[in-house]
């Protein structure tokens, strides 16, 4: 997933040295075409504040404004699929978790586009069909807690402690029958917990007192003190902590994460602006800006300003396909929603 910085520097120098004038001319033509299109429309799951960081860089480079519609992954899928099937796409670019973009790729939502920025990522991570970007950021899911309600030494020290009776009714979690993030997180813990996994899931289900639609809602409730701890994405935790919320996270090993990709719409209304936006998002400048905003990006040696981020062993989760999600959704539904009204 990572490339040594010296390799990245070497690649950059080769790109600058070879065909610089021709490349600059092509870039100028593309920028002029994008300006003529007037805007770029992006659908995604990235936090709006962090998207704005990229939008500002993009506008500074091209003079084109980016319009953003943000939603949870399931709503993103529904909207993109509806527009594609109606042959009336309003989006130019989609960015979101890998499972969602791979599904949309199978539905023919995207065009082939390999940005020059992809050269900084390992070739093994490239989409073999040239449609999706390599993973450019990951979103770790961790145990977050309210520091006014729990001292760090009082918080769980690892995953198995979440199933202990002392946490009955005190845990917030995104509903695994609604949030594929939660279902994928639970399934991907199985290789680490092994024969203790089934008991862990059963105990966790009994302890969840706040079953929510999204991990953003979960961390918001933890920050407000409605529950002392929850399972949520660390980038959302950082955004709230940056604003003064009393939240921290447990340094578990490993920290499981979703991979995030981007792609250009097959029938993008503003195709030139779309390609330039992807170039900006996946550029080194774009990734560094995202890291400063609290995102975990796929750049060697670059970490978000989250305490101990550089020490974490972040493992990208294996996606659940539709069949496996349907299977586990039913299983988790019995556990997490069986006794709820």
Helices and strands as residue ranges (DSSP letters): H 5-17, H 20-37, E 39-44, H 48-62, E 65-70, H 73-85, E 93-97, H 98-106, G 116-120, G 123-125, E 137-146, G 152-154, G 159-163, G 165-167, E 171-174, H 180-193, G 194-196, H 197-207, E 208-212, H 215-224, E 229-233, H 234-242, E 247-249, E 255-264, H 271-281, H 284-292, E 296-297, G 309-311, E 314-316, H 322-336
